[in-house]
């Protein structure tokens, strides 16, 4: 028996063996982590899940179970899906904003080019279909 019981063994009020499956993933200094997971999945199911995966994957499984349980407790209807949906909406909004800013940058660059060529006395033709700038090297006053 270890001197410090893991959060799972504390909550379940049992001894914590030295080879406790929960100890590395539910430390005694973070009891809320196991509490969330236990409330959603149950201790027996979590133990079975951790035993079924390879040892190097267990930390990721425990983290995932905790995150999903946390989200389910905070948002019982949508859980993680609600957060993922909100993040997708934010990505879409930011992509639209980025496209708008890039279009504004292109417009400013085009205006700057036009002003530069006009200052040099060159005629500028604008193609409305592709927004290409065609520079005619003859002066505009001919």
Secondary structure as UniProt FT lines:
FT   HELIX           7..12
FT   TURN            18..19
FT   TURN            21..25
FT   TURN            28..29
FT   HELIX           31..41
FT   HELIX           43..52
FT   HELIX           55..57
FT   HELIX           58..74
FT   TURN            76..78
FT   HELIX           79..119
FT   TURN            120..121
FT   STRAND          122..126
FT   TURN            128..130
FT   STRAND          133..139
FT   TURN            140..141
//
